Amino acid sequence: MIEPDTIRLLRECDAGIKMGVDAIDDVLDYTQNNSLRQCLVDCKNRHIVLKDEIRILLNNYHDEGKDPSPMAKSMSWMKTNVKLVMNESDNTIADLITDGCNMGVKSLSKFLNQFKAADEQSKDITKRLITLEEKLVGQMRPFL
């Protein structure tokens, strides 16, 4: 059962990365601190590198990947825009990104445990994505 679990895990990583990149894109124009902006851009670029790795693997399985659910995207977009309208600050951006990363780590950890039969390469990508999210949370702390 390795192949189905591998595909499922890669799909969830694909959706998570798309969600993360969209979240960063949603806040970049509001970012005032150059250090915060650079941190977000660097993280976005690392997400894209992982997305490309995932795309290659999913193509090998003839799978299209997965988009985030429309409900999750809508809720994220609404939360971001409401919070930024109320308080357009780097503190708000750091808070939003921290919340998103924590949700991502929680979801990816759940999927890593759920799809135990996934191959080691997809598990490694998932673990690298979790590490990337955890690192970004740490980088957001000075801006909270």
Legacy VTK file of the C-alpha trace (Angstrom):
# vtk DataFile Version 3.0
C-alpha trace
ASCII
DATASET POLYDATA
POINTS 144 float
0.000 0.000 0.000
2.991 2.282 -0.348
1.858 3.978 -3.547
-1.599 5.196 -2.369
-0.180 6.542 0.906
2.692 8.191 -0.957
0.323 9.924 -3.352
-1.991 11.031 -0.551
0.880 12.456 1.489
2.315 14.282 -1.520
-1.123 15.710 -2.338
-1.502 17.086 1.182
1.962 18.641 0.995
1.051 20.144 -2.375
-2.129 21.684 -0.971
-0.297 22.932 2.129
2.424 24.600 0.095
-0.132 26.307 -2.128
-1.912 27.552 0.983
1.357 28.845 2.473
2.472 30.620 -0.693
-0.961 32.241 -1.045
-0.839 33.393 2.595
2.572 34.969 2.101
1.411 36.644 -1.104
-1.640 38.014 0.738
0.502 39.856 3.297
3.619 40.887 1.363
2.180 44.175 0.108
1.369 45.197 3.688
4.823 44.382 5.074
6.699 47.474 6.220
9.888 46.038 7.727
12.440 45.014 5.079
13.791 42.215 7.253
10.307 40.737 7.655
9.641 41.087 3.929
12.906 39.323 3.053
12.167 36.538 5.518
8.755 35.971 3.918
10.129 36.087 0.368
12.898 33.612 1.249
10.406 31.248 2.841
8.077 31.536 -0.150
10.943 30.633 -2.464
11.837 27.580 -0.362
8.177 26.525 -0.503
8.281 26.784 -4.294
11.402 24.585 -4.461
9.599 21.908 -2.419
6.507 22.318 -4.588
8.611 21.617 -7.673
9.999 18.452 -6.048
6.476 17.328 -5.199
5.261 18.095 -8.723
7.953 15.827 -10.215
7.038 12.976 -7.882
3.301 13.376 -8.482
3.917 13.433 -12.236
5.700 10.086 -11.872
2.443 8.736 -10.401
0.367 10.506 -13.093
-1.341 12.571 -10.397
-2.409 16.213 -10.677
-1.806 17.106 -7.037
-4.276 18.858 -4.807
-5.477 22.394 -4.314
-6.443 23.685 -0.880
-10.146 23.411 -0.196
-12.089 26.484 -1.329
-13.480 26.825 2.202
-10.007 26.863 3.778
-8.768 29.395 1.214
-11.797 31.629 1.774
-11.497 31.486 5.542
-7.783 32.286 5.395
-8.291 35.166 2.970
-11.115 36.593 5.085
-9.171 36.332 8.348
-6.130 37.967 6.765
-8.036 40.848 5.255
-10.178 41.534 8.319
-7.156 41.571 10.620
-5.124 43.769 8.275
-7.983 46.251 7.829
-8.243 46.553 11.605
-4.492 46.787 12.152
-2.163 47.068 9.161
1.116 46.301 10.919
4.040 43.924 10.832
2.847 42.614 14.185
-0.447 41.554 12.601
1.379 39.952 9.685
3.668 38.006 12.024
0.640 36.868 14.016
-1.198 35.690 10.887
1.853 33.870 9.507
2.524 32.226 12.885
-1.061 30.959 13.089
-0.890 29.634 9.531
2.422 27.881 10.098
1.178 26.282 13.309
-1.908 24.966 11.505
0.320 23.675 8.707
2.661 21.868 11.109
-0.306 20.305 12.888
-1.929 19.139 9.634
1.280 17.852 8.068
2.208 15.970 11.242
-1.240 14.377 11.242
-0.877 13.329 7.601
2.633 11.997 8.218
1.200 9.762 10.942
-1.895 8.863 8.923
-0.035 7.796 5.768
2.588 5.602 7.433
3.083 3.435 4.342
4.245 6.397 2.228
7.713 6.042 0.753
10.695 7.582 2.507
11.175 10.297 -0.121
7.686 11.717 0.408
8.068 11.462 4.188
11.355 13.362 3.903
9.713 16.137 1.885
6.936 16.354 4.465
9.460 16.592 7.299
11.390 19.302 5.439
8.169 21.239 4.943
7.345 20.924 8.649
10.844 22.159 9.516
10.446 25.088 7.124
7.167 26.072 8.800
8.644 25.743 12.296
11.631 27.863 11.301
9.346 30.569 9.937
7.443 30.646 13.246
10.742 31.310 15.011
11.600 34.067 12.563
8.226 35.740 13.201
8.729 36.049 16.963
10.689 39.336 16.877
7.791 40.922 14.964
4.988 39.797 17.297
LINES 1 145
144 0 1 2 3 4 5 6 7 8 9 10 11 12 13 14 15 16 17 18 19 20 21 22 23 24 25 26 27 28 29 30 31 32 33 34 35 36 37 38 39 40 41 42 43 44 45 46 47 48 49 50 51 52 53 54 55 56 57 58 59 60 61 62 63 64 65 66 67 68 69 70 71 72 73 74 75 76 77 78 79 80 81 82 83 84 85 86 87 88 89 90 91 92 93 94 95 96 97 98 99 100 101 102 103 104 105 106 107 108 109 110 111 112 113 114 115 116 117 118 119 120 121 122 123 124 125 126 127 128 129 130 131 132 133 134 135 136 137 138 139 140 141 142 143
